[in-house]
Amino acid sequence: MQLTLEVPEKFLINQSSEELALLLKLNTAIDLYKNGKLSAGAAAEFVGEIDRYAFLYECQKKRCCASNL
């Protein structure tokens, strides 16, 4: 599935559209994980560019509850 999101240029401050897309996918995956909708492995797969351990590290950096470990 592909999703298109239009973001005004002024919100791409100091980042490329690819970096913003990765950030949006990561934050969405963290939210889904935190709410028990995805496992850590599935959330990492959702992001697509990180493994489960890197995903859990990102959760830790954002002080996400790791109740699904």
C-alpha positions, 0 to 999 in steps of 0.5 A, spaced: 500 500 500 502 506 498 500 513 502 501 520 499 501 525 504 502 533 501 507 537 506 508 544 505 515 545 504 516 550 510 515 544 514 521 540 511 526 544 515 533 541 515 530 535 512 529 531 506 522 529 504 525 522 505 527 523 512 520 526 514 517 520 511 522 515 515 520 520 521 513 519 520 513 512 519 517 511 525 513 515 530 506 511 527 510 505 528 511 507 535 504 509 537 502 502 534 507 498 538 505 502 544 498 501 544 499 494 543 497 494 535 503 491 533 509 487 536 516 490 536 518 486 530 512 488 526 513 495 528 520 495 525 518 491 519 512 497 518 518 502 518 522 498 513 529 501 514 531 498 521 531 491 525 527 490 531 533 492 536 534 499 533 526 500 533 526 498 541 532 503 541 528 508 538 522 507 543 527 507 549 529 514 546 522 516 546 521 513 553 515 509 550 512 504 554 515 497 552 510 493 555 510 488 548 517 486 549 
